[in-house]
Amino acid sequence: MSKLSPQTKSFIILSIVALFAVLFCLMLGSGLLTLPGKYQQPNMYNPEGYQPEPSQQNPAEALKKTSDTTGWPTYTDKESGLSFQYKPGWKVLAPIKKAGFRIIQIDPGKKYYNIKIYISPEQFYIMDGLPATGETIGGAPALNVNNALYGIRANNLYYTFDVGLSMSLLPDFNGLVHSATFGN
């Protein structure tokens, strides 16, 4: 038997890895295999469905949590009519204008990225083509992208609320967003 070239050996190894990945995905999708902490829909292999331990929190449920804003200070932007409550200790920075947007930044502290609110008379900021669900916030129609990015159309303005990379702040960010009102 002749020696195999390095390219042929690489091809064989990648093919085997790909085959195992496909088999793993098929087993996972069919219910033959379950992962710890993952709920499976009932099927013939798991008639009751896997129930996670009460101590295991569902990440999707964690995303839906909203902090209670009772007692939080209120910020009002007189130019746009936007008002919202923000967590005590956070700082609302003076609005800036950049690339056609008026941007309000909320500084939650040194170890976090700033939360940003983009305001424009023409468009939302970075929301085109993203999968969003509809809801109503402050009496205005809103688009919600994973509870981390919201687009709200009110008073002929487009408001985009963006938590950025500070995902651990989602409950407080959602409290801020859901406290928003749009005057004028």
Backbone hydrogen bonds, N-H to C=O, Kabsch-Sander energy under -0.5 kcal/mol:
donor,donor_aa,acceptor,acceptor_aa,energy
9,K,5,S,-2.4
10,S,6,P,-2.3
11,F,7,Q,-2.3
12,I,8,T,-2.4
13,I,9,K,-2.4
14,L,10,S,-2.7
15,S,11,F,-2.2
16,I,12,I,-2.2
17,V,13,I,-2.4
18,A,14,L,-2.6
19,L,15,S,-2.3
20,F,16,I,-2.3
21,A,17,V,-2.3
22,V,18,A,-2.4
23,L,19,L,-2.4
24,F,20,F,-2.6
25,C,21,A,-2.4
26,L,22,V,-2.4
27,M,23,L,-2.5
28,L,24,F,-2.4
29,G,25,C,-2.6
30,S,26,L,-1.9
31,G,27,M,-0.8
31,G,28,L,-0.6
32,L,27,M,-1.1
33,L,27,M,-1.6
38,K,35,L,-1.8
39,Y,37,G,-0.5
43,N,46,N,-1.1
46,N,43,N,-0.6
49,G,46,N,-1.2
56,Q,53,E,-1.9
57,Q,55,S,-0.7
61,E,58,N,-0.6
62,A,58,N,-1.8
63,L,59,P,-1.6
64,K,60,A,-0.8
64,K,61,E,-0.6
65,K,61,E,-0.6
65,K,62,A,-0.9
67,S,171,P,-2.5
72,W,69,T,-2.4
75,Y,84,F,-3.2
77,D,82,L,-3.3
78,K,76,T,-0.8
81,G,77,D,-2.5
82,L,77,D,-0.5
83,S,181,T,-2.4
84,F,75,Y,-2.1
86,Y,73,P,-2.1
90,W,87,K,-2.2
91,K,107,D,-2.3
93,L,91,K,-0.6
93,L,105,Q,-2.9
96,I,103,I,-2.2
98,K,101,F,-2.7
101,F,98,K,-1.8
102,R,119,I,-2.6
103,I,96,I,-3.4
103,I,101,F,-0.6
104,I,102,R,-0.5
104,I,117,I,-2.7
105,Q,103,I,-0.5
106,I,115,I,-2.9
107,D,91,K,-3.5
107,D,105,Q,-0.5
112,Y,109,G,-1.6
115,I,106,I,-2.5
116,K,162,D,-2.5
117,I,104,I,-2.7
118,Y,160,T,-2.8
119,I,102,R,-2.5
120,S,158,Y,-2.1
126,I,124,F,-0.5
130,L,127,M,-1.9
133,T,144,N,-2.3
135,E,142,A,-2.0
137,I,140,A,-2.6
140,A,137,I,-1.8
142,A,135,E,-3.0
143,L,151,G,-3.0
144,N,133,T,-2.7
145,V,143,L,-0.5
145,V,149,L,-3.2
146,N,144,N,-0.7
148,A,145,V,-2.1
149,L,145,V,-1.1
150,Y,161,F,-2.4
151,G,143,L,-2.3
152,I,159,Y,-3.1
153,R,141,P,-1.8
154,A,152,I,-0.6
154,A,157,L,-2.1
157,L,154,A,-1.9
158,Y,120,S,-3.6
159,Y,152,I,-3.0
159,Y,157,L,-0.5
160,T,118,Y,-2.7
161,F,150,Y,-2.5
161,F,159,Y,-0.5
162,D,116,K,-3.0
162,D,160,T,-0.5
163,V,148,A,-2.3
166,S,163,V,-1.3
167,M,165,L,-1.6
169,L,166,S,-2.0
170,L,167,M,-1.7
173,F,169,L,-3.2
174,N,170,L,-3.1
175,G,171,P,-1.7
176,L,172,D,-2.3
177,V,173,F,-2.8
178,H,174,N,-2.6
179,S,175,G,-0.8
179,S,176,L,-0.8
180,A,177,V,-1.5
181,T,83,S,-2.4
183,G,81,G,-3.0
183,G,181,T,-0.5
